[in-house]
Amino acid sequence: MMTGFRKISALVFFVSIFVFGCSKPASKTVIKRNLADIYNPGKSSIHPDFFIHHVNDSNSVLYIRIFPSELLFSQANEEGKSLARLKIYYELSELNPGKEGGIFIDSISIRKSLNKAEVRNSFFSGLPVRAFLGKKYSLKIEVSDEVRGITTQTILIADKSTKYGAQNFKVITAKNGYPSFTRYFAQGEAFRIQVNQIDVDSLFIDYFSLDRTLPRPAFSSTPEIPMKTIPDTSFNYSYSDTVQYSLPGPGIYHFRMNRDTKDGLTLFNFGESFPNVKTPDDLLGPLVYLTSSAEFRDIRMEPNRKLAIDNFWLKLNPDLASARELIRVFYKRVYFANIYFSSYKEGWKTDRGMIYIIFGPPRMLEKNADMEKWTYFTKKGGPTAVFVFKRNENQFTNLDYQLERSAGSNAFWREAVDSWRKGKVYSIDY
């Protein structure tokens, strides 16, 4: 199955790390507790991407990608040039099990002006992070478009507990030589891997088939299905940072520097269309949240599955325009669930993805390194729907969050599903 996995290339790609401005200490500030905008694409016009790479035992880099098309450029400056003004702030805290929120270590605040005539489709930067081997940190990050007056915020985990973990790898997209900010690749999409250990001469790869399990209902008390941890197959290759790899088919590919540890980098092939929702199978899967077992089975068994799916939506709302709007919102949520919440399985299959698809973006989001609390405020002073997700330790990803299920969620869940089944998008506040 792994024939053609590795392709040797004589080309060597170079990645430039732009550290803009002069890093300087900033006074410790409090980042707003409500981070709901990070999961609501309509609420913020800036959507930066991030990842962390550990360079050595005491230094790391926070990589940032920003899309100039999302920034506001203005000529109201002394140069009369079309400039955007960025501010990036991060706050580093060491995670300590005995102290909520961690122990504050450092903060950096920098500013940068971008000239519209000089920037391309995306702007890359790398900021230094003073982090030490054997520790875990949280990074609270703010990125501001100072011309427009808009700020987006997020929290990342910098896991330096081992020198073999995922953040000790850097994935380079072969097509343009830039760092990859995602961990999923389509079949045939080439990439290279860089590691920060100079003594590495081999990579050990474990292959797992994709996880097909679906999340349990929010009120379910049935046990969680354990994640598969025994690989379908394993193999190894001599390591070089000039080697081009590709993922030959759907599955989970776990790269390790050391044969004796499970720590490593995991890359995913979730299929050709991912994260988009295009094929009949893409359209069918998320309907499991709205259908009975019998309905889902009947749609799946139809020879013309796409027609059966269309008919399902038209039965919910016979008005064609209304049905189209219902479909548009539902599958837009599926798409963003894939973007925001993919972990060791597609985002729509995760606990957070399930709640996001049915309820929409949370009205309030409280977040730390190991927990997210989503709140939906019902109208006219009614009861508040609250969903708490705890982060699980997972050898494949640090984005595996599990919902704390309770019988009290039953009423909210049924109300939301009933709304969809009556042909109306369920939304409390949006």
Stockholm file with secondary structure:
# STOCKHOLM 1.0

chainA/1-430         MMTGFRKISALVFFVSIFVFGCSKPASKTVIKRNLADIYNPGKSSIHPDFFIHHVNDSNSVLYIRIFPSELLFSQANEEGKSLARLKIYYELSELNPGKEGGIFIDSISIRKSLNKAEVRNSFFSGLPVRAFLGKKYSLKIEVSDEVRGITTQTILIADKSTKYGAQNFKVITAKNGYPSFTRYFAQGEAFRIQVNQIDVDSLFIDYFSLDRTLPRPAFSSTPEIPMKTIPDTSFNYSYSDTVQYSLPGPGIYHFRMNRDTKDGLTLFNFGESFPNVKTPDDLLGPLVYLTSSAEFRDIRMEPNRKLAIDNFWLKLNPDLASARELIRVFYKRVYFANIYFSSYKEGWKTDRGMIYIIFGPPRMLEKNADMEKWTYFTKKGGPTAVFVFKRNENQFTNLDYQLERSAGSNAFWREAVDSWRKGKVYSIDY
#=GR chainA/1-430 SS CCTTCEEECSCCCCCCCCCCSCCCBCCCCCCCSCCGGGGCTTTCSCCCEEEEEECSSSCEEEEEEECGGGSCCBCCSTTCCCEEEEEEEEEEEEEETTEEEEEEEEEEEEEEEEETTTCCSCEEEEEEECCCTTEEEEEEEEEEETTTTEEEEEEEEEEESCTTSGGGEEEEETTTCCBCSCSBCCTTCCEEEEESCTTCCEEEEEEECCCCCCCCCTTCCSCCCCCCCSCSEEEEEECCTTEEECCCSSEEEEEESCTTCCCCEEEEECCSSTTSCCSHHHHHGGGGGTSCHHHHHHHHHCSSHHHHHHHHHHHHCCSHHHHHHHHHHHHHHHHHHHHHHCSSSCGGGSHHHHHHHHHCSCSEEEEETTEEEEEEECGGGCCEEEEEEEECCCSSCSCCEEECCCGGGHHHHHHHHHHHHTTCCCCSCC
#=GC SS_cons         CCTTCEEECSCCCCCCCCCCSCCCBCCCCCCCSCCGGGGCTTTCSCCCEEEEEECSSSCEEEEEEECGGGSCCBCCSTTCCCEEEEEEEEEEEEEETTEEEEEEEEEEEEEEEEETTTCCSCEEEEEEECCCTTEEEEEEEEEEETTTTEEEEEEEEEEESCTTSGGGEEEEETTTCCBCSCSBCCTTCCEEEEESCTTCCEEEEEEECCCCCCCCCTTCCSCCCCCCCSCSEEEEEECCTTEEECCCSSEEEEEESCTTCCCCEEEEECCSSTTSCCSHHHHHGGGGGTSCHHHHHHHHHCSSHHHHHHHHHHHHCCSHHHHHHHHHHHHHHHHHHHHHHCSSSCGGGSHHHHHHHHHCSCSEEEEETTEEEEEEECGGGCCEEEEEEEECCCSSCSCCEEECCCGGGHHHHHHHHHHHHTTCCCCSCC
//
